[in-house]
Amino acid sequence: MNRKEFSEICKMSDQILYNKTNIYKSSNSWIHIIRSHPDFLDKYKYIFKFKKTLSIKILHFKIIIKYLIQFLLRLKIVKNTSFPNINEIDILFISHFHNKNQIFEKNDFFYGDIQKRLGIEKIQSLNIYINHTDKNYNYFKFNKKSIILPKYLNIFLEIKIFTKLLLNISKLNYKNYKKINTLKKNFLKRAKIEMISPESCRNLRLSYQFDKAIKHLKPKLIIFTFEGHAWERNLIYAAKKFNKKIKCFGYNHSIVSENQYSMKKIYPSCFNPDKIFVSGKVALKQLKKSDVGNKIQISILGSNRTFKSKIKSGIKDKKICLVIPEGIRSEVLKMLELIINASKIKHNIKFIFRLHPIINLENILSSNKNKESYSKNIFFSNKSFEDDLKKSSYVLYRGSTAVIAAVQAGLYPIYFHKKNEIRIDPLIEIAKSRKEIENETQLINLINSNENFVSNDLKRLVKYSNNYYEDFKQSEIDKLINNI
């Protein structure tokens, strides 16, 4: 998808979403355009490609049948557990549960040690984790201050959620378009179908769960990860519906670039955060020049992703390249295919392939039937990130924010671009200082030619990266207490 097409789906989604927004319409993930990432935009491609009405109708019919089957499969009786007996709190943190190993971690992946910095004696806080695993934890409590939300609710609530969304399909329409062409008709038809998708049901289910938690805990302040997803707006709505005085602060822990869309938009007041926290100056600059920058207060909170390395920058003799795909299966396979093809070319370069924690290595390896394609030059890392950085001279990446730490550690960044795609580069603002390749031959030739890398370019990249993530600011954390 090109940038013109991306702009078109953004306009169409806005026209639907802002036309009498309610909690049910807000739950529809299809009309929340998160960012121009190829994996995210893949589901919209057919709208521009399919010209025949019959082809669209057949596809839509298949999707409806799929969603109905998925709904029926979800109708399994789940024990209607009551919310754990927890006293009222001051601050509620909303985070994410991806694997069982998180149960044993001392600090949250996103918020780090913020809760400790708040002062346990003074401030009562709790983490509620959105369950991204296949297991239904039924409000499982761990670490004394952490609860995992159930994957599903009981059969009666699941039917209620599906029915509410189904009844709101007729309310979806464009706001101002007078002439609706075939493209807009197909987009709207799919938006209506998506009202009953598993994602939309999940978003409304989370709204019910947030409502239940907020009524029980009565927090004065809610802090949640903020990237532009539908559930974030539903959380704010649930809080404001219960008590308008509850402060809702969104925290963007990752990148904010020109590719982001929905998180930069202003919704009706009951769906907007009271304040947005970011991790550093780069994100602050991006948001300040967007719609939210004019309406919502934005501050640098900092991050636990800051990387301070003693590794010296400069041209390195080692031909070792660290490969860091995003935590998206399609992205992992793209980069794995590239280095497998590169390994067929005669060279002495070693590749350290480092997976995101949410990606299972065995599942990736099993998807490649030709095991012999993994040469002796490819190593799947089981070491710490810092160890991999120390070994490597170069870093191959696409949309992974781990490239920021790699640059800070003195590695030369190489961006893998796919033709006819919008770039998803976290270093796009300083792209002239990094290298870019489109195939395995270019990659091998680039690494074998050290003269292509200039130390001054790396210095500029390091300076830029140091503004991406800053240490948590105690002054901002102290201000949180004043908001209680």
Secondary structure, DSSP 8 states (H G I E B T S, - for coil): --HHHHHHHHHHHHHHHTSS--HHHHT-GGG---B--HHHHGGGHHHHH---HHHHHHHHHHHHHHHHHHHHHH---------------SEEEEEEE-SGGGGG-SSBTTTBTHHHHH-TTT--EEEEEEE-SSS--SSEEETTTEEE--SS--HHHHHHHHHHHHHTGGG---SS-SS--HHHHHHHHHHHHGGGSHHHHHHHHHHHHHHHHHHHH--SEEEEE-SS-HHHHHHHHHHHHH-TT-EEEEE--S---TTB-GGGS---GGGS-SEEEESSHHHHHHHHTSHHHHHSEEEE--BS---------S-----EEEEE--S-HHHHHHHHHHHHHHHTS----EEEE---TTS-HHHHHHT-S-GGGS-TTEEE--S-HHHHHHH-SEEEESS-THHHHHHHTT-EEEEE--TTS----TTGGGGGGSEEESSHHHHHHHHH-GGG--HHHHHHHHHHHTTT--B--HHHHHHHHHT-
